[in-house]
Structures are given as C-alpha cells and as structure tokens.
Amino acid sequence: MCEMRFNTQVRALIIFCMTVGLTPLFSESAEADPVLKYRYKSGQRLQYELKQTLTTKTEFSGQEGGNVITQHLDLSTVVEKVLPDGSARVKKSIDRIRLKATQPGGRQELEYDSASENEATGQFAMIVKTMSMLVGQEIEMTVSPQGESRDVVIPQSLIKRFSTPAAQMGGINSSEGVTKMMSQGNVIFPEKPLSIGEKWKRELTTELPFGLMKSLVVFTYSGETKEGLHRIDAITTISIEPKEDLPFQIKMTESQGRGVYMFDAKRGLILASGLKQVMNMEIQAAGQNTKQSVTTDISMRLVNAEARVSLR
C-alpha cells in the first residue's frame, strides 16, 4: 500500500513538472535603460510551439530505472480587446498535444496525439488525461503591460473536471490552480527602466498531493543583442515542504535551473525562451531509500516569427 501511494505521488510530481512547463509559453519590449512591457493589438493571434523533455532517473534497492517523456504543444493567445491602461483581455488555449514516453533501451511505452481519436494507454495514461483536459479550452484573463494576470475566467466544462484524479494529481483541481498554472511562469517586468545586470525576483507556491512546492525565480536583465532583442536570464531554485502525515519522507537534495528569454521590445512579446531544470530528491518509505533525479528541458518559439532566435 505504501509503495502504491509513493508511486502515485511520483506521478503527481511528473505531471506538475509537465504542466508547469506550459506557463512561460502562455505569456506574451528599445530605450536606454529600457522599460520593457508587453504590447497588445486587438484581434492579434499569437501562436507558440513548445517542446519539452522530462527525464526521470531512479535508484532503488541497488537497481536503476527511469523514463523519458517528450511533449510537443501548440499554444495560442488571442487578444480580444485592449484597455485604456495598455492591459488586454485575452483568450489562451492549448490547441494540440503530442506526447511520447519511453524507457531505457528505447522501448516505447506511449505515443499520443490529441488530434487523433486514439486514447492513451499504459502507465502514463494518467499524465495524458491531465494534459488533454486542457486541450481546446479557452481560458480568459486580463494581462497587464508588465505581464501580470487577473480576472481569470475558467470554462464551466473544465471546472466540472476539477474533481477527477487526473486534475488532483496535476495540481489543477481548482480555478485557483489553473490560474496559477497559466501565470506563474510569466516574465513579469518591473515598472521602471532596467539597467544591464539589474535583478528582480518572483516567488511562487504550488500545492501538490504530497505538500507545497516553492519556487524562487531570479531574473537578470542582460542587455540588447546584436539582433535588437532584449535578453532576460533566469535562475530558479525549488524547495519542497512535505505534508506531516505522509507515509514516506521526501527531501530535495539539489535544485538548480537556468533559463533565458528573448524579448522583442518593438512588438512587445517574447520571441523564444529556453529552460533547463534539475531536481534531485531522496524518498524514504517502508525502510527503503530511493534517489530520484528529474531533468526538464524546455524550448519555446513564436511560430510566425520572421527568423529563428538563438538562445546562446
């Protein structure tokens, strides 16, 4: 029983890592010491493609295991109207999800495409159910020029699914959870000019079945590239506060992440971003010690950008 509950919590962590990867991609500025801000146009439609690889390695009782999950998402943002203060009322959606899960040796466990009529099977079916419930759902919100979200409206058809096990495992079993998921990865800019090397931070908290996961993101403005884009570097640190009544103990032994965003100041949007996050954990259950490493690689680009953007 203890092992089953432990495996469920691990799947919840994997689902969280996959859903939290969506958030930077749903977000949408050159002056000396520029004030960077998002710029919106009524009727504007922005389409992004996100590629994510989640690699999990586990050591248990002298044996090693793990899996690799890759996903490819098509995302879109439609600007309904622009408000007098520069904020915009937008609709965001996931249009398509393609997912593959493999294990060492190359044996394929799962292949799923939301555009097909085939249902996912195998041990990762729960992950697919969590992700697929968001496909085609238009989530409305107001987004400020700095990137902050407010007045989020969740479709009733999605709210009805919040009580399902898949939603609970992914941390999206409430409108508040979906709102956090849709906004916590955004780059939120200060309302002041940014000098090269200037830093600002954002603290985030997500409730998962096994406790609270806290993230600290430190952004650094790194100046303008030769292509005229503004580079923002990010360093992330993640910690876990487990619940007291868990049948196992979980401890984060290492957490390090680095990312970069390329921002077009003239168009007021992110052209591309990349992130690599490594989390190493130790879990003790029923007298057994398990070591787990989760590495997340994410890349995003604007589909209708005029040229490819280098993140180096």
VEXDOGU-727763 format. One record per residue (C-alpha): residue in one letter; x, y, z. Coordinates in steps of 0.1 Angstrom, whole numbers, padded with zeros to 4 digits. Layout:
<pts>
{residuo:a, px:X, py:Y, pz:Z} .
...
</pts>
This chain:
<pts>
{residuo:m, px:0000, py:0000, pz:0000} .
{residuo:c, px:0028, py:0024, pz:0009} .
{residuo:e, px:0046, py:0017, pz:-0024} .
{residuo:m, px:0014, py:0023, pz:-0043} .
{residuo:r, px:0009, py:0057, pz:-0026} .
{residuo:f, px:0045, py:0066, pz:-0032} .
{residuo:n, px:0042, py:0058, pz:-0070} .
{residuo:t, px:0011, py:0080, pz:-0072} .
{residuo:q, px:0029, py:0109, pz:-0056} .
{residuo:v, px:0058, py:0105, pz:-0080} .
{residuo:r, px:0034, py:0106, pz:-0110} .
{residuo:a, px:0019, py:0137, pz:-0094} .
{residuo:l, px:0054, py:0153, pz:-0094} .
{residuo:i, px:0059, py:0144, pz:-0131} .
{residuo:i, px:0025, py:0158, pz:-0141} .
{residuo:f, px:0034, py:0190, pz:-0122} .
{residuo:c, px:0067, py:0193, pz:-0140} .
{residuo:m, px:0049, py:0189, pz:-0173} .
{residuo:t, px:0021, py:0214, pz:-0166} .
{residuo:v, px:0043, py:0240, pz:-0150} .
{residuo:g, px:0063, py:0239, pz:-0182} .
{residuo:l, px:0033, py:0254, pz:-0201} .
{residuo:t, px:0032, py:0286, pz:-0181} .
{residuo:p, px:0061, py:0305, pz:-0197} .
{residuo:l, px:0047, py:0299, pz:-0231} .
{residuo:f, px:0013, py:0313, pz:-0225} .
{residuo:s, px:0029, py:0347, pz:-0217} .
{residuo:e, px:0032, py:0373, pz:-0244} .
{residuo:s, px:0096, py:0453, pz:-0254} .
{residuo:a, px:0144, py:0500, pz:-0271} .
{residuo:e, px:0153, py:0526, pz:-0249} .
{residuo:a, px:0185, py:0534, pz:-0230} .
{residuo:d, px:0178, py:0516, pz:-0197} .
{residuo:p, px:0145, py:0504, pz:-0213} .
{residuo:v, px:0112, py:0499, pz:-0197} .
{residuo:l, px:0102, py:0465, pz:-0210} .
{residuo:k, px:0065, py:0459, pz:-0214} .
{residuo:y, px:0041, py:0438, pz:-0234} .
{residuo:r, px:0022, py:0454, pz:-0263} .
{residuo:y, px:-0012, py:0442, pz:-0274} .
{residuo:k, px:-0033, py:0447, pz:-0305} .
{residuo:s, px:-0070, py:0439, pz:-0308} .
{residuo:g, px:-0075, py:0408, pz:-0329} .
{residuo:q, px:-0039, py:0398, pz:-0326} .
{residuo:r, px:-0033, py:0360, pz:-0326} .
{residuo:l, px:0000, py:0346, pz:-0313} .
{residuo:q, px:0009, py:0310, pz:-0319} .
{residuo:y, px:0038, py:0293, pz:-0300} .
{residuo:e, px:0052, py:0259, pz:-0301} .
{residuo:l, px:0067, py:0243, pz:-0270} .
{residuo:k, px:0090, py:0213, pz:-0269} .
{residuo:q, px:0097, py:0197, pz:-0235} .
{residuo:t, px:0117, py:0167, pz:-0225} .
{residuo:l, px:0113, py:0153, pz:-0190} .
{residuo:t, px:0140, py:0127, pz:-0180} .
{residuo:t, px:0135, py:0108, pz:-0147} .
{residuo:k, px:0161, py:0085, pz:-0132} .
{residuo:t, px:0155, py:0064, pz:-0101} .
{residuo:e, px:0178, py:0043, pz:-0079} .
{residuo:f, px:0160, py:0018, pz:-0056} .
{residuo:s, px:0175, py:-0012, pz:-0038} .
{residuo:g, px:0206, py:-0012, pz:-0059} .
{residuo:q, px:0186, py:-0011, pz:-0092} .
{residuo:e, px:0183, py:0018, pz:-0116} .
{residuo:g, px:0153, py:0027, pz:-0137} .
{residuo:g, px:0137, py:0057, pz:-0153} .
{residuo:n, px:0119, py:0070, pz:-0183} .
{residuo:v, px:0119, py:0099, pz:-0208} .
{residuo:i, px:0088, py:0118, pz:-0217} .
{residuo:t, px:0087, py:0143, pz:-0246} .
{residuo:q, px:0058, py:0165, pz:-0254} .
{residuo:h, px:0051, py:0190, pz:-0282} .
{residuo:l, px:0024, py:0215, pz:-0277} .
{residuo:d, px:0007, py:0241, pz:-0300} .
{residuo:l, px:-0004, py:0271, pz:-0280} .
{residuo:s, px:-0023, py:0302, pz:-0289} .
{residuo:t, px:-0032, py:0336, pz:-0275} .
{residuo:v, px:-0059, py:0358, pz:-0290} .
{residuo:v, px:-0063, py:0394, pz:-0279} .
{residuo:e, px:-0100, py:0403, pz:-0276} .
{residuo:k, px:-0095, py:0440, pz:-0268} .
{residuo:v, px:-0070, py:0464, pz:-0254} .
{residuo:l, px:-0079, py:0485, pz:-0224} .
{residuo:p, px:-0070, py:0522, pz:-0218} .
{residuo:d, px:-0042, py:0514, pz:-0194} .
{residuo:g, px:-0025, py:0491, pz:-0220} .
{residuo:s, px:-0038, py:0459, pz:-0205} .
{residuo:a, px:-0056, py:0434, pz:-0227} .
{residuo:r, px:-0084, py:0409, pz:-0224} .
{residuo:v, px:-0071, py:0377, pz:-0239} .
{residuo:k, px:-0081, py:0341, pz:-0245} .
{residuo:k, px:-0054, py:0314, pz:-0242} .
{residuo:s, px:-0056, py:0278, pz:-0252} .
{residuo:i, px:-0037, py:0246, pz:-0259} .
{residuo:d, px:-0046, py:0236, pz:-0295} .
{residuo:r, px:-0027, py:0203, pz:-0297} .
{residuo:i, px:-0006, py:0179, pz:-0276} .
{residuo:r, px:0018, py:0153, pz:-0289} .
{residuo:l, px:0033, py:0130, pz:-0263} .
{residuo:k, px:0058, py:0102, pz:-0263} .
{residuo:a, px:0071, py:0082, pz:-0233} .
{residuo:t, px:0100, py:0058, pz:-0234} .
{residuo:q, px:0121, py:0037, pz:-0211} .
{residuo:p, px:0158, py:0028, pz:-0212} .
{residuo:g, px:0166, py:0006, pz:-0241} .
{residuo:g, px:0143, py:0026, pz:-0264} .
{residuo:r, px:0112, py:0005, pz:-0258} .
{residuo:q, px:0082, py:0028, pz:-0265} .
{residuo:e, px:0056, py:0029, pz:-0238} .
{residuo:l, px:0032, py:0055, pz:-0251} .
{residuo:e, px:0026, py:0077, pz:-0281} .
{residuo:y, px:-0004, py:0101, pz:-0281} .
{residuo:d, px:-0017, py:0129, pz:-0303} .
{residuo:s, px:-0047, py:0149, pz:-0292} .
{residuo:a, px:-0056, py:0154, pz:-0329} .
{residuo:s, px:-0062, py:0117, pz:-0333} .
{residuo:e, px:-0091, py:0096, pz:-0319} .
{residuo:n, px:-0068, py:0071, pz:-0302} .
{residuo:e, px:-0068, py:0071, pz:-0264} .
{residuo:a, px:-0036, py:0068, pz:-0244} .
{residuo:t, px:-0029, py:0035, pz:-0227} .
{residuo:g, px:-0002, py:0022, pz:-0203} .
{residuo:q, px:0012, py:0036, pz:-0171} .
{residuo:f, px:0013, py:0072, pz:-0184} .
{residuo:a, px:-0023, py:0074, pz:-0193} .
{residuo:m, px:-0030, py:0095, pz:-0162} .
{residuo:i, px:-0005, py:0121, pz:-0174} .
{residuo:v, px:-0022, py:0123, pz:-0208} .
{residuo:k, px:-0056, py:0126, pz:-0192} .
{residuo:t, px:-0043, py:0156, pz:-0171} .
{residuo:m, px:-0029, py:0173, pz:-0201} .
{residuo:s, px:-0057, py:0165, pz:-0226} .
{residuo:m, px:-0084, py:0180, pz:-0204} .
{residuo:l, px:-0069, py:0214, pz:-0212} .
{residuo:v, px:-0069, py:0210, pz:-0250} .
{residuo:g, px:-0093, py:0233, pz:-0267} .
{residuo:q, px:-0103, py:0251, pz:-0235} .
{residuo:e, px:-0103, py:0289, pz:-0239} .
{residuo:i, px:-0092, py:0305, pz:-0207} .
{residuo:e, px:-0099, py:0342, pz:-0205} .
{residuo:m, px:-0079, py:0367, pz:-0185} .
{residuo:t, px:-0067, py:0403, pz:-0184} .
{residuo:v, px:-0029, py:0407, pz:-0188} .
{residuo:s, px:-0012, py:0439, pz:-0178} .
{residuo:p, px:0017, py:0455, pz:-0198} .
{residuo:q, px:0041, py:0441, pz:-0172} .
{residuo:g, px:0027, py:0406, pz:-0177} .
{residuo:e, px:0005, py:0401, pz:-0146} .
{residuo:s, px:-0027, py:0382, pz:-0149} .
{residuo:r, px:-0060, py:0389, pz:-0133} .
{residuo:d, px:-0098, py:0384, pz:-0137} .
{residuo:v, px:-0093, py:0348, pz:-0149} .
{residuo:v, px:-0124, py:0330, pz:-0163} .
{residuo:i, px:-0123, py:0292, pz:-0165} .
{residuo:p, px:-0148, py:0274, pz:-0188} .
{residuo:q, px:-0176, py:0256, pz:-0169} .
{residuo:s, px:-0167, py:0224, pz:-0189} .
{residuo:l, px:-0132, py:0225, pz:-0174} .
{residuo:i, px:-0144, py:0234, pz:-0138} .
{residuo:k, px:-0165, py:0202, pz:-0138} .
{residuo:r, px:-0134, py:0181, pz:-0144} .
{residuo:f, px:-0115, py:0195, pz:-0113} .
{residuo:s, px:-0127, py:0167, pz:-0091} .
{residuo:t, px:-0111, py:0140, pz:-0113} .
{residuo:p, px:-0080, py:0121, pz:-0100} .
{residuo:a, px:-0060, py:0134, pz:-0130} .
{residuo:a, px:-0067, py:0170, pz:-0122} .
{residuo:q, px:-0059, py:0165, pz:-0085} .
{residuo:m, px:-0026, py:0149, pz:-0093} .
{residuo:g, px:-0016, py:0177, pz:-0116} .
{residuo:g, px:-0024, py:0204, pz:-0090} .
{residuo:i, px:-0051, py:0219, pz:-0113} .
{residuo:n, px:-0081, py:0207, pz:-0093} .
{residuo:s, px:-0095, py:0242, pz:-0088} .
{residuo:s, px:-0098, py:0275, pz:-0107} .
{residuo:e, px:-0071, py:0289, pz:-0085} .
{residuo:g, px:-0048, py:0260, pz:-0096} .
{residuo:v, px:-0054, py:0267, pz:-0132} .
{residuo:t, px:-0049, py:0304, pz:-0127} .
{residuo:k, px:-0015, py:0297, pz:-0111} .
{residuo:m, px:-0005, py:0273, pz:-0138} .
{residuo:m, px:-0014, py:0298, pz:-0165} .
{residuo:s, px:0005, py:0327, pz:-0149} .
{residuo:q, px:0034, py:0315, pz:-0127} .
{residuo:g, px:0059, py:0311, pz:-0155} .
{residuo:n, px:0054, py:0345, pz:-0170} .
{residuo:v, px:0082, py:0371, pz:-0170} .
{residuo:i, px:0067, py:0399, pz:-0150} .
{residuo:f, px:0087, py:0431, pz:-0157} .
{residuo:p, px:0093, py:0459, pz:-0132} .
{residuo:e, px:0075, py:0492, pz:-0140} .
{residuo:k, px:0109, py:0510, pz:-0143} .
{residuo:p, px:0139, py:0513, pz:-0166} .
{residuo:l, px:0162, py:0483, pz:-0164} .
{residuo:s, px:0199, py:0487, pz:-0165} .
{residuo:i, px:0222, py:0458, pz:-0175} .
{residuo:g, px:0228, py:0434, pz:-0147} .
{residuo:e, px:0197, py:0446, pz:-0127} .
{residuo:k, px:0179, py:0418, pz:-0110} .
{residuo:w, px:0143, py:0412, pz:-0097} .
{residuo:k, px:0127, py:0381, pz:-0083} .
{residuo:r, px:0094, py:0362, pz:-0081} .
{residuo:e, px:0083, py:0337, pz:-0055} .
{residuo:l, px:0058, py:0310, pz:-0064} .
{residuo:t, px:0039, py:0283, pz:-0044} .
{residuo:t, px:0021, py:0253, pz:-0058} .
{residuo:e, px:0001, py:0228, pz:-0037} .
{residuo:l, px:0006, py:0192, pz:-0047} .
{residuo:p, px:-0007, py:0160, pz:-0031} .
{residuo:f, px:0024, py:0154, pz:-0011} .
{residuo:g, px:0029, py:0190, pz:0001} .
{residuo:l, px:0040, py:0225, pz:-0011} .
{residuo:m, px:0065, py:0231, pz:-0038} .
{residuo:k, px:0081, py:0266, pz:-0036} .
{residuo:s, px:0099, py:0282, pz:-0064} .
{residuo:l, px:0122, py:0312, pz:-0064} .
{residuo:v, px:0130, py:0328, pz:-0098} .
{residuo:v, px:0157, py:0355, pz:-0100} .
{residuo:f, px:0156, py:0374, pz:-0133} .
{residuo:t, px:0186, py:0394, pz:-0147} .
{residuo:y, px:0184, py:0419, pz:-0175} .
{residuo:s, px:0214, py:0411, pz:-0197} .
{residuo:g, px:0210, py:0439, pz:-0223} .
{residuo:e, px:0203, py:0440, pz:-0260} .
{residuo:t, px:0216, py:0415, pz:-0285} .
{residuo:k, px:0231, py:0424, pz:-0319} .
{residuo:e, px:0197, py:0414, pz:-0334} .
{residuo:g, px:0180, py:0441, pz:-0313} .
{residuo:l, px:0163, py:0417, pz:-0289} .
{residuo:h, px:0164, py:0421, pz:-0251} .
{residuo:r, px:0178, py:0391, pz:-0232} .
{residuo:i, px:0165, py:0382, pz:-0197} .
{residuo:d, px:0183, py:0354, pz:-0179} .
{residuo:a, px:0166, py:0334, pz:-0151} .
{residuo:i, px:0179, py:0312, pz:-0123} .
{residuo:t, px:0153, py:0290, pz:-0105} .
{residuo:t, px:0155, py:0273, pz:-0071} .
{residuo:i, px:0128, py:0248, pz:-0060} .
{residuo:s, px:0121, py:0235, pz:-0024} .
{residuo:i, px:0096, py:0211, pz:-0010} .
{residuo:e, px:0076, py:0213, pz:0022} .
{residuo:p, px:0061, py:0178, pz:0027} .
{residuo:k, px:0028, py:0172, pz:0045} .
{residuo:e, px:0032, py:0159, pz:0080} .
{residuo:d, px:0010, py:0128, pz:0076} .
{residuo:l, px:0028, py:0113, pz:0046} .
{residuo:p, px:0036, py:0076, pz:0047} .
{residuo:f, px:0071, py:0084, pz:0034} .
{residuo:q, px:0097, py:0112, pz:0037} .
{residuo:i, px:0108, py:0133, pz:0008} .
{residuo:k, px:0137, py:0157, pz:0007} .
{residuo:m, px:0150, py:0179, pz:-0021} .
{residuo:t, px:0188, py:0174, pz:-0021} .
{residuo:e, px:0196, py:0196, pz:-0051} .
{residuo:s, px:0177, py:0220, pz:-0073} .
{residuo:q, px:0191, py:0242, pz:-0100} .
{residuo:g, px:0177, py:0257, pz:-0131} .
{residuo:r, px:0187, py:0282, pz:-0157} .
{residuo:g, px:0166, py:0299, pz:-0184} .
{residuo:v, px:0167, py:0326, pz:-0210} .
{residuo:y, px:0140, py:0347, pz:-0226} .
{residuo:m, px:0144, py:0368, pz:-0258} .
{residuo:f, px:0121, py:0398, pz:-0258} .
{residuo:d, px:0112, py:0419, pz:-0289} .
{residuo:a, px:0106, py:0454, pz:-0275} .
{residuo:k, px:0091, py:0468, pz:-0307} .
{residuo:r, px:0065, py:0441, pz:-0309} .
{residuo:g, px:0061, py:0437, pz:-0272} .
{residuo:l, px:0063, py:0399, pz:-0270} .
{residuo:i, px:0086, py:0370, pz:-0262} .
{residuo:l, px:0101, py:0355, pz:-0294} .
{residuo:a, px:0117, py:0325, pz:-0278} .
{residuo:s, px:0127, py:0310, pz:-0245} .
{residuo:g, px:0146, py:0281, pz:-0231} .
{residuo:l, px:0149, py:0264, pz:-0196} .
{residuo:k, px:0168, py:0235, pz:-0180} .
{residuo:q, px:0159, py:0225, pz:-0145} .
{residuo:v, px:0174, py:0197, pz:-0125} .
{residuo:m, px:0158, py:0183, pz:-0093} .
{residuo:n, px:0175, py:0156, pz:-0072} .
{residuo:m, px:0154, py:0141, pz:-0044} .
{residuo:e, px:0156, py:0114, pz:-0017} .
{residuo:i, px:0125, py:0095, pz:-0007} .
{residuo:q, px:0123, py:0071, pz:0023} .
{residuo:a, px:0094, py:0047, pz:0026} .
{residuo:a, px:0090, py:0014, pz:0044} .
{residuo:g, px:0126, py:0014, pz:0054} .
{residuo:q, px:0138, py:0017, pz:0018} .
{residuo:n, px:0157, py:0047, pz:0004} .
{residuo:t, px:0150, py:0059, pz:-0032} .
{residuo:k, px:0170, py:0085, pz:-0051} .
{residuo:q, px:0153, py:0103, pz:-0079} .
{residuo:s, px:0166, py:0128, pz:-0104} .
{residuo:v, px:0142, py:0148, pz:-0127} .
{residuo:t, px:0157, py:0169, pz:-0155} .
{residuo:t, px:0134, py:0192, pz:-0175} .
{residuo:d, px:0145, py:0207, pz:-0208} .
{residuo:i, px:0120, py:0232, pz:-0224} .
{residuo:s, px:0122, py:0253, pz:-0255} .
{residuo:m, px:0096, py:0277, pz:-0269} .
{residuo:r, px:0094, py:0298, pz:-0300} .
{residuo:l, px:0069, py:0321, pz:-0317} .
{residuo:v, px:0056, py:0302, pz:-0348} .
{residuo:n, px:0051, py:0332, pz:-0370} .
{residuo:a, px:0085, py:0348, pz:-0361} .
{residuo:e, px:0104, py:0361, pz:-0391} .
{residuo:a, px:0136, py:0343, pz:-0382} .
{residuo:r, px:0149, py:0317, pz:-0358} .
{residuo:v, px:0162, py:0331, pz:-0325} .
{residuo:s, px:0195, py:0319, pz:-0309} .
{residuo:l, px:0193, py:0314, pz:-0271} .
{residuo:r, px:0231, py:0312, pz:-0267} .
</pts>
